[in-house]
Amino acid sequence: MSGQAAHVEEAEIRERIEVFERAIRAKDLEGVLSLYAPDIRSFDLVPPLQYLGAEAYRKPWEDTFASFQGPIGYEVRQLGVTAAEELAFSHSLNRMSGTLKSGQEVALWVRWTACFRRIDGRWLIVHEQVSVPIDMDSGKALLDLEPSATGAARA
């Protein structure tokens, strides 16, 4: 694959991720699900341990959107993309924020890795991993970390 072709593939993946961001901000369920391959395998923050298939992933996204009383803030930082002819990977630090229906303000950074495959000419997510670091002594998630300009996380 030439350098020019790799650059084009990377730009296409970045565009798909921008679509994902906009769909989350708009609480656009169909827009979010349109980025997933029908046979996606997702390791998300919410139970169960894995989701198999885009339809299985519909309810968690419905629940997420319904839990916010107003708009959802969503941003992607430190995005890295590696793309080849039919397969691509991305990794980033993503922040979701807003006000829950309970009135609680939330702002959560997660680590996101996605594997894309070109299917029928479209880049679709076939695997994703969403995680937060944990404190090994307490076993509790560290939800107050933020990315720094250098790429290291800080509390």
TAVEN-V953913 format. One record per run of one state. SS is the DSSP state (h for helix, s for strand, l for the rest). FROM is the first residue (numbers start at 1). LEN is the number of residues. If there is no record, write none. Layout:
SS/FROM/LEN + SS/FROM/LEN
This chain:
l/1/2 + h/3/23 + l/26/3 + h/29/5 + l/34/2 + s/36/8 + l/44/7 + s/51/2 + l/53/2 + h/55/13 + s/68/1 + l/69/4 + s/73/11 + l/84/3 + s/87/14 + l/101/4 + s/105/15 + l/120/2 + s/122/10 + l/132/2 + s/134/1 + l/135/6 + s/141/1 + l/142/4 + s/146/2 + l/148/5 + s/153/2 + l/155/1
